[in-house]
Structures are given as structure tokens and as C-alpha cells.
Amino acid sequence: MDRLLHQIERALAALGGEGFLAPFLDLAETAGADQIMIFALGQDRADCLVSRHFSRARLGPSLAARYLDGWWRHDPLLPALRAVPEGTVEVAHMEDVAARMTPDYRAIFFDGPGLARKTALLAAGREVRLIVNLYQTGGARDLRGAQIAPLLGRLALLHFDRPAGAALPSPLAALSSRERAVCRGILDGKTADAIARDMGLAPSTVVTYRKRAYQKLGVTSRGALFAICRR
């Protein structure tokens, strides 16, 4: 319990800042989630804000890319999210939506990756509507405490809800300034040598920053980086 309270305190202290994601993800993992995904969903677009599997680094970004590639429109929770009153966080469980999943949707996002349980937080802010998905494998323990999941949804909403015209925090916010600069260079299509010249670093140093950034983001390739940073 002391560990949970400490992580909650750290996440609250970092709300709206670049240091938020680290304690937030720690809290989700401590609460019993094997994977967490956060999507901002609008009428005609979807953005991935967080994508992390805590033991299989490639899985989160891979599933996020599939979801953003049109599958978000088939999310059985989408109508419920649109109906959530502003300022509210509602909880939905796997059994609430399983019957409304198409066979292909279930195969891609649950059966294939071996994710058996899901608790979803439907969070409606003034400027953004979020689905915070907490996944567990078949042998996973229950999420700790009935209040932990709604708290994660509320923290995400407080952090990501922004005034009109303000950009949502990038997944790169969890990185150091140099790790972010390297990733932005990659997203601009630059090679390691070009990024090194821009930053005044050796190419080997750029590769080191890239490895550190990919590890923090839970990605292993340029394509996966594009997927989680897609806007």
C-alpha cells in the first residue's frame, strides 16, 4: 500500500509535465496491469498517447499500430465513450463488451496476443475523450482495489486534457531532451549520421540515445516509433 501511495503522489506531482508518464506507468504496473494503452478518440481520428506492455516490448506498439490503422472505428466501446458526460470517468469490463466484438477484432487484440482480460476507463474531458485500456493475461491477478482503475483514468484525463489548440503531450515526453531530439530526427526521416551532425555528437552516441529511447518507449523499430507518435 505504501508503494501505491508513493506512486500516486509522484504521478499527481508530475501532472501536466514531462515527468508524468514514468510514475503513471509504474502505478499501472503495480496495480496489476500487464499492458496499458491510452487513445484519444474523436469523430474522425484516433491518437495513441500511451502504448506499453510491461514484459513484451514489441507488443504494445504493434497493437497500437493496428488499432490506429482503422480498427479504432470498430471498437465496441466507442459509442459509450461518446456518451460519457464531460468530467466523468466510467469503467467498462471485458464481459461488458465481449459480445459486441467482431471475431476479427477479438482475434487481433485479444486472442492473438494472449490478452484475456481488459478493464477500460472511458474518460471525457473538456477537450479530449480518452479510452484507457488496462489488459491482463489469462493468469494475471486482479487489479488491486476497486478504486485503482478509475484513479488511473482520472489521472490520465487530468494530464492529457488540454485547452483547444494546445497539443497533446507526445509519447516522447517521457524521454530526456537528447533522447527526444534523436527521436524527432528519426521521425523527420534523418539518418543517425545526419542527426549526429545536427546535434554535434558522434554517430555512436546517437545510436546509444536511440537505444535508450526505444527501451523507454517500448519500441524496437522506426516503424513502431512512427506508430506511437502518429498524429
C-alpha positions in Angstrom: 0.0 0.0 0.0 2.8 2.4 0.8 4.3 1.8 -2.6 1.0 2.6 -4.3 0.5 5.7 -2.3 4.0 6.9 -3.2 3.4 6.3 -6.9 0.1 8.1 -6.7 1.8 11.1 -5.0 4.6 11.1 -7.7 2.0 11.0 -10.6 0.0 13.8 -9.0 3.1 15.9 -8.6 4.0 15.5 -12.2 0.6 16.1 -13.8 0.9 18.2 -17.0 4.7 17.9 -17.0 7.2 15.8 -18.9 7.8 13.6 -15.8 4.3 12.3 -15.6 4.5 9.1 -17.6 7.1 7.3 -15.6 5.2 7.3 -12.2 1.9 6.8 -14.1 3.2 3.7 -15.8 4.8 2.4 -12.6 1.4 2.8 -10.9 -0.4 0.9 -13.7 2.1 -2.0 -13.4 1.9 -2.1 -9.6 -1.9 -2.2 -9.8 -1.7 -5.4 -11.8 -1.9 -4.4 -15.5 0.3 -6.3 -18.0 -0.4 -3.8 -20.7 -1.7 -0.2 -20.8 -2.9 1.6 -23.9 -4.4 5.2 -24.0 -6.1 6.5 -27.0 -7.7 9.9 -27.7 -10.7 9.3 -29.9 -12.6 11.9 -31.9 -15.2 11.9 -34.6 -12.8 11.1 -37.4 -9.4 10.5 -35.8 -7.6 8.5 -33.2 -4.3 9.3 -31.5 -2.2 6.9 -29.4 -0.9 8.6 -26.3 0.5 5.6 -24.4 1.3 2.1 -25.5 3.2 -0.2 -23.2 3.3 -3.9 -22.5 5.4 -4.4 -19.3 7.1 -7.6 -20.4 6.8 -7.8 -24.2 8.2 -4.6 -25.5 7.1 -5.0 -29.1 3.5 -6.0 -28.4 2.1 -2.6 -27.3 3.4 -0.6 -30.3 2.4 -3.3 -32.7 -1.2 -3.4 -31.4 -1.4 0.4 -31.3 -0.4 0.5 -35.0 -3.2 -2.0 -35.9 -5.7 -0.1 -33.8 -4.8 3.2 -35.5 -5.0 1.6 -38.9 -8.8 1.9 -38.9 -9.6 -0.7 -36.3 -10.4 2.0 -33.7 -13.7 2.6 -35.7 -14.7 -0.9 -34.7 -14.0 -0.5 -31.0 -17.2 -1.7 -29.3 -16.6 1.0 -26.6 -16.6 3.9 -29.0 -20.4 4.7 -28.7 -20.2 4.5 -24.9 -17.2 6.9 -24.9 -19.1 9.4 -26.9 -22.0 9.3 -24.5 -19.9 9.8 -21.3 -20.7 13.2 -19.6 -17.9 15.7 -19.6 -15.7 15.5 -16.5 -16.7 11.8 -15.9 -14.7 8.6 -15.8 -16.7 5.4 -16.4 -15.5 1.8 -16.0 -16.2 -1.0 -18.5 -15.0 -4.6 -18.2 -14.3 -7.3 -20.7 -17.6 -9.0 -20.1 -19.4 -5.8 -20.8 -18.2 -5.6 -24.4 -17.1 -9.2 -25.4 -20.4 -9.9 -27.1 -20.1 -6.8 -29.3 -16.6 -7.6 -30.6 -16.3 -8.9 -34.2 -14.4 -12.2 -34.5 -11.6 -10.4 -36.3 -11.3 -7.6 -33.7 -11.1 -10.2 -30.9 -8.5 -12.2 -32.7 -6.3 -9.2 -33.4 -6.4 -7.5 -30.0 -7.1 -10.4 -27.5 -6.8 -14.0 -28.7 -3.7 -13.5 -30.9 -1.6 -11.6 -28.3 -2.9 -13.7 -25.4 -4.7 -10.9 -23.6 -7.6 -12.4 -21.7 -8.9 -9.5 -19.5 -9.5 -5.8 -20.1 -10.6 -3.0 -17.8 -11.4 0.2 -19.8 -11.7 3.7 -18.4 -13.9 5.9 -20.5 -12.8 9.5 -19.7 -14.5 12.6 -21.0 -12.7 15.9 -20.7 -13.5 19.4 -22.0 -11.1 19.0 -25.0 -10.5 15.3 -25.3 -12.1 11.9 -24.8 -9.9 9.0 -23.8 -10.0 5.3 -23.6 -7.5 4.0 -21.0 -7.2 0.2 -21.5 -5.7 -2.0 -18.9 -5.0 -5.5 -20.1 -4.1 -8.7 -18.3 -3.1 -12.1 -19.4 -5.0 -15.2 -18.5 -3.0 -16.0 -15.4 -2.8 -12.4 -14.2 -4.0 -11.3 -10.8 -7.0 -9.0 -10.4 -6.3 -5.3 -10.5 -5.6 -4.2 -6.9 -8.5 -2.5 -5.3 -11.7 -1.3 -6.9 -10.5 2.3 -6.9 -7.2 1.9 -8.6 -8.5 1.6 -12.2 -10.8 4.7 -12.0 -7.9 6.6 -10.5 -5.7 5.8 -13.4 -8.4 7.0 -15.7 -8.8 10.2 -13.8 -5.0 10.9 -13.7 -4.8 10.3 -17.5 -7.7 12.8 -18.0 -6.2 15.4 -15.8 -2.9 15.1 -17.6 -4.0 14.9 -21.2 -7.0 17.2 -21.3 -5.8 20.4 -22.8 -7.3 23.7 -23.9 -8.4 24.0 -27.5 -5.4 24.5 -29.8 -2.9 23.0 -27.3 -1.0 19.9 -28.4 -1.5 16.7 -26.5 1.7 15.6 -24.7 3.7 13.4 -27.0 4.8 9.9 -26.1 8.3 11.4 -26.3 7.6 13.4 -23.2 8.9 10.5 -21.1 12.4 10.9 -22.7 15.4 13.1 -21.9 15.9 16.1 -24.0 18.6 14.4 -26.1 16.6 11.2 -26.5 13.7 13.3 -27.7 15.9 15.2 -30.2 17.2 11.9 -31.6 13.6 10.5 -32.0 12.4 13.7 -33.6 15.3 13.4 -36.1 14.2 9.8 -36.8 10.6 10.9 -37.3 11.9 13.6 -39.8 13.5 10.8 -41.8 17.1 11.6 -40.9 19.9 9.0 -40.6 22.0 8.6 -37.5 24.8 10.4 -39.2 22.6 13.4 -40.1 21.2 13.5 -36.6 24.8 13.4 -35.2 25.8 16.3 -37.3 22.8 18.3 -36.3 23.4 17.7 -32.6 27.2 17.9 -32.7 27.6 14.3 -31.5 29.3 11.1 -32.6 27.0 8.7 -34.6 27.7 6.1 -31.9 26.4 8.4 -29.3 23.2 9.0 -31.3 22.8 5.2 -31.6 23.1 5.0 -27.8 20.4 7.6 -27.2 18.2 5.9 -29.8 18.5 2.6 -27.9 17.7 4.2 -24.6 14.7 6.0 -26.1 13.3 2.9 -27.8 13.7 0.9 -24.5 11.7 3.6 -22.6 9.0 3.8 -25.2 8.7 0.0 -25.6 9.5 0.0 -29.3 12.2 -1.7 -31.4 12.0 -0.1 -34.8 11.5 3.1 -36.7 8.1 1.9 -37.8 6.9 1.3 -34.3 8.2 4.8 -33.3 6.1 6.3 -36.1 3.1 4.3 -34.9 3.1 5.6 -31.3 3.8 9.1 -32.4 1.2 9.2 -35.1 -0.9 12.4 -35.1 
